[in-house]
Amino acid sequence: MRNDDLDLRADRDELHDYAPRAPHVKRQKSLVLQVALGVFLGGLALWLVQLGATAIMAKLAMGTLQFGG
């Protein structure tokens, strides 16, 4: 059974809805570089927090931490 009344083709996007990119605009950083930088800085921050926590725990374990002088 053939139905010629149905038009199942997708509608085309209207070109006036999209603003063209200006050719002189400086290109933004790549998303991959931004994610890589975020992962690196996040890892560095976690390492520094772990280093501080380890130092505090070592002082507590040795009993050399003094509160209030």
N, C-alpha and C positions, 0 to 999 in steps of 0.2 A: 504494500500500500504506500503510495507516494503522496506526500503532502507538500505542494508547492506554495501554499499560503504562509508557511512558517519561514521566517528569515532568522536563521540561527547565527548569522555572522556578528562578530563583535563590532560595537561602535568605535569609530576612531576618536582619539582624543583631539580636542580643539586646540589648535596651536596658539590661540590668543590667550589661553589660560596660563601659559608658561612664559616667564620673562627670559629673554636670551641672556646668556652670560657675557659680560663685557670681556673682550680679549686682553685688556690691559690690567685687569685685576690680578694682584699677586696671588699665586696659588697657596692654599692653606696646607699645613702639615698633614702628612698622611695619617690616617687613623691608626695604621699599624705602628707607626713611630710613637704616636701618643699613648697607645696601649702599652708598648714596650717600655716607654719612659715611666709610666704609672706603675708597672709591675716592678721595675728596678727601684724606684723611690719607695714604694711600699715595702719591699724586701729590706731595703736599707733601714727604714724606720723600725720595722719589726726586730731587726738585728740589734739596733741601739737599745730598744726597750728590753730585749732579752739580756743584753750586756749589763744594763743597769740593775735589773732584777737579780741577776746572778751575783753581782757585786754586793747587793744588799743582803742576799741570803748567805753569802760567805761571811759577811761581818756578823750577822746574827748567829751563825753556826759557831763562830770562834768567840763570841761573846765580847767583841770589841766595839760594838755599836753603843754610843752614849747618847742618851736623850737629855737635852737641856743642860749640857755642860757638866 
